[in-house]
């Protein structure tokens, strides 16, 4: 990257800006959670499970639109598509304030998700433009750490907004915050994709970009593993309000419990950023996935037995969420590392797979809520097993980066490509 870019945007501000942009997605999901019962009541939705569609509609809109933003950002650069998408996010959020029915609200949430797709694709591509190898994993972990501050505080923000006003004000808050981030991006984020590295927007070039992504075994397998991982998380998020409030009776303390889990993921991401250069992405992510899956299996066993008091549930979930933080940031880096030449398209493909696939898996898990934690535990365990299978496919049956070629590939972008 040019010296001009380094002078204009320092590394700490770069990480903060990318994290803020990514946080718009977490905000659009998590700040809504305390308001779901009030929205359902105001718009005539009696089924608690149907209220979860406010989350699913957003995720599907984002997942479908990422495929379009990928080739666009590889052709026109990062800035213009990002600013247009964020503008769509802002307009949809403000329009949702005036939604006359639940159906219209879901349509606007879908559109808001489409705008957020630009952030989902381009934030990752910008990181890949500037960094590679274990340094990229370190930056991605720091970004995730700041990004996770939003789930820590978002439900609490939503609860505070509800104390001083109704659920419409949550959409106003989202729109105004996104407008602030839009201005920050406009004034401070330069273009990170040079003209000579842009790809033409022809049918042949677009399909060639997709072919490169889909035929890279390592990248695609890790991207698919990420889909299962996020599917488990989305399933829990969809039913988290019902688990914490209906099962464990936390009431207004639900945001505190939710924030504690997000806080563990933030700590996990920070810890990963400190040690990933020493131990490597593979060792950390593989170990984290084994922990994630094993503890999820223990949770499922206790849930099926009927013995799952709050302290035990919370302890098991804490280990799972900490493992998630290590696994997610490293596997995301491993999926992007070999594909620097088509970073926008790669980010779009993985964004589509992980967002749409994750949303569908999560919606299925959320809709299966039956007054116990069994569906959520089953989702975590099953998705953990599938993610491990994908990792084994990527690494030809070997775990923990066995062999010198893995360390070389992680540390050197040339070796990876």
N, C-alpha and C positions, 0 to 999 in steps of 0.2 A: 504494500500500500504506500502511497506517496507520502513525502514528508509533510505536504500541505495538510493531508488528512490528520496526521498525528498532531500537528500544531493546532488545528481547529478544534478537534475533539479529543480530549485526553482519555486515557484508558478508563479511569474511574467514571468519567461522565458518559463514555460510550456504554459501559456496562449498565449504568443507571438508566440511560435512555432506552436501551434495548429491553431491560427488565420492565420499565414502565410501560412500554408498548405491549409486551407480552402479558403484563398484568391486566390490561384491558379485558382480555378473555376471561381470566380468573374472576375479575370484578363482575362481569356480566353474568356469571354463573352464581358465585357465592353470595353476593350482596342481595340476591333475590330470595335466598332460602328462608329467612324469617318471615318474608312477606307472602309466601305461597298460600297459607290458609286465608289471609285477608283478600288476596286477589281472587281466589276461588269463590269466596263468599260474595264479593262485589259483582263478579261476572257470572254467577249462577252455576258454578262447577261444584257439584256435591261430592264427587269421588276424590279422595285424597291422592290416589295414584294418578288420576288424570291431570292433576295440578302439576305433576312432574313434566308434562309436555312443554311447559314454559322453558325448561332447561333443554329438553330434547330438540325442540324446534330450532333453538339457537345453534346447537351443536351440528345439526344436519345442514343448516344454511352455511355455516362455516366450512364444513367438510366438503360440500359439493362445489363451493366457489373456489377452493384452493387450486383445483385443477386448471382453472382459467388464469389465475394470477401467476402461476409458475412460468409458463411460456411468455407471458406479458413482461414479467420482471427480467427475464433473461434477454428480452428484445429491447425494452425501453429503459432499462436500469431499475434501480431500487426506489428512488425518491417518488417519482410521479405516480406509479401504481399504489404505493403506500399511502400517499396523501389522499388520493381519490377514495380508496377503500375506507380510510378513517373518516372521511367526510360522510360516506354512506352510513357508517356506524352511528355517527352523531345524529344525523337526520332521523334514522329509524328509532333511536332511543327517545328523542323528543316527541316524535309522532306517537309513540306508544302511550304517552300521557293521555292522549285523546281517544284511545281505542274504545269503541262502543260495545265490543263483545269480545268474548274469549277467543273466538276464531280470528278476528282481526288482530288481536294481540299476538297470537301465535304467528301470523303472517309477518308482522313487523319484527318479531323476534327472529324469524327466519332471515329476513332482510338484514337485520343487525348482524347476524352471524355471517352473512355473505360479506359485509364490509370488514368484519374482523378477520376474514380469511387473508386479507392483505397483510395483516400483522403476523398471522400465523406463519405465512410463507416467507415474508421478506425479512423479518427479524432474524430468523435462523440463517437465511442466505447471507445477510450482511455479516454475521459472525463468521461464517465460512469464507466470505470474501477477504476478511482481515486476518484470520487465524487458521491454523491447521494443527494436526497431530494432538499431542497431549496439552499443548497450550490452548488449543480450541476447547478441549474438555475442561480445562481449568476456568476459562472465561465463561463457558456454558454453565458450569456449576455456580460461579458467582452470580451469574444472571438469574439462575433458578433460585438462589438464596434470596435476592432482592424481590424477585417475582413472587416468592412464597409469602412475603409480607402481606400481600393482598388477601389471600385466604385467611391469614391470621386475624386481620382487622375487618374484613368485608362483612361477615355476618353481624359483627358488633355495630358497624356503621349502619347496616340495614335496620338493626334493632333500634338504634338511636333515632334514625329518620322516622321510624314508625311511632316512636314516642312523641315526636313533635309534629307529625303530620301523617298523611296516609301513604299508601304504596305508590301513588303517582310520583311522589317526590324522589323515589329511588331512581326512576328513569331520568328525571331532570339532573340528578347528581351524576349519573353515568355520562350523560351527554356533555355536561359542563367539564367534567374531568377529562374526557376524551378530547374536548376542544383545547384544553390546556396542553395536552400531550401533542396535539396536532401542531400547535404553534412552536413548541419545543423542537419538534421534528423539522419544521419548515426553516427555522432559523439556525439550527445547530447540526443537523445530520447531512453531510455532503454525500454526493453520489459515490458509491463504493465499487461500481462495476464499470471498468474502463470501456470506452467505445470499441476498442479492438478485440474485446472479449465477449461482445454481445452476439447473440445468435439470431438468425433471421426468423421472422414469424411466418414461415411457409408451412404448409401441411407436412411436407417431407421433413423439415427441420424439427418441427414439434414432435412428430412420431419418432424421429431418430433420437431425440432427447429422452422420450419415454422409454424407448428400447434400451438405451444405455442404463437407465435406472433399473428396469425390470430384469435385466440380464446379469446384473452384478450380484452374485450370490451373497456375498458378505453384507453388502449394504441393504439389499432387499430383505434378507432374513432378519437383520436387526430392526429394520423398519416395521416388519410384521410383528416381531416380539414386542415392540413398543405399542402396537395396536392392542394386543392382549393386555398389556400392563395398564394402559389408560382405560381400557374397557372395564377392568376391575375397579379402578378408581372412580370412574363415572357412575358405575352401579352403586357404589357406596354413597357417593355424593347425592345421587337422586333420592335415596331413601334415608339420608342421614338425619333429616329433621324428624322423621317418624321414629327412627331408632332411638335418638337421644331424648325426644320429648315423649313419645307414646310408650316406648318400652321402659326407659329408665327414668322418666318423669323429671327431666332436668328443667323443663319450662324455659324461663328467660335466661337460664345459664347455658342453653344450647350453644350460643356463639362462643362462650368460653371454652367449652369442650372441643368445638370445631377448631378454634384458634390454636389450642394446644397441639392438636394433631398436625396442623399446618406448620406450626413452629418447629416440630421435630423434623419435618421435611426440609425446612430452611436450614436447621443446624446440620442435617445430613449433607445437604448440598455444599455448605461452607466447609465441612470436614473433608469432603471429596476434593474440593478445590485445593486444599492444603497438601493432600497426599497423592493426587492422581499422577503427578509427574514422576514420583518415586516408584509407585506400584503399577501404574498403567491402567488403562480403561478396562481391559479385559478381566484382569484379576478382580478389580473392585466390582464391576457389574455382574460377573458370574457368581461371585460369593454372595452379593446382595440378593440375586434372584433365588439362590438356594435357600437363603434365610427367609425371604418373602414367602416362598412356596411351603416350606416346612412349617413355619409358624401359622400360616393360613390353614394348613391341615389340622394343626392343634386346635385352632379356633373352631373349625367346623366340627371336630369331634366333641368339644365341650358344648357347642350349640345344639347338636343332635341329642346329647345326653340330657339337655334341659338345665344343666348347671352352668350358668354364665353370669355371675354377679358383675356389677359395674366395674369393680376394681380389676377383675380378671379380664373382662372385655377390653378395658382401657389399656391394660398392660400389653396384651397381645397385639392390639391395634397399633400401639406405640412402636413396637419392634417392626411391624409390617411397614408402617409409614417411613420409618428411618431407612429401611432397606429400599423402599421405593425411591427415595431421594438419590441414593447411590446408583441404582439401576437406571433410572430414567435419563439422567443427564449424560451418563457415559454411553448408554446405548444410542441415544440421539446423536452423539458425536461420532460413534462408530458407523452409524448409517450414513452420515454425511461425508466422512473423511475421504472415501475413494471417489467422490463425485463433485469435486470442486469445479470442473469445467461446465457442469450443468446444475449448479447449486440451486437456482430458482426452481427448475423443473423437479429436481430431487426433493426439495423441501415441500413442493406442492403435492407430489405423489405420496410422500410419507404423511403429509398433513391430511390428505384425503383419506388414506387408509386408516390412520390413527384416529382421526376425528369422526368420520362416518362410521367406521367399524367399531370404534370405541363407544360412540353414542348409541348405536344399535345394541351392542352387548350390554352397555350400562342401562339402557331403557328396558331391555328384557329382564335384567336383574332387578331393577327398581319396581317394575310392574309385578314381579313375583313376590313382593313384600307381603308377608302373611302374619305380621305381628311378632315375628321372631327375627333373629339375626342369621338364621340358616341360609336364606337366599344370598345375602351379602358375603357370608363366609364361603359358600359354594363358589360364588363368582371369583373371589380372590384365589382360592385354591386351584380351580380349573384353569383360570387364565395364567396362573403361575406355571403350571405344568406345560401349557401350550407355549408359553414364552421360552421356557427351557428347551423345548424341542426345537424351536426356531434357532436358538443359540447353538445347539449341537449341529444343526444343518449348516449354519454359517461357518462354524469352526471345524467341520468335518469330524465331529465326534469328540473333539478335545476341548477341555475347559481350562480356564486360568492362564491363557496365553503361553502354553507350553511350546518352547522352541524360540530361538533367537530371532526368527523372521517376524514374529509377532511384535516384539519390542521395537524392531527396526521399522515396521509398518506404522506403528503408533507414533513414533517419534519423527519419522520422515515422511512428508507429504509425497515426495517422489516415489518412495517405496510403496506407499499405499495406492498410488495411481498406476 
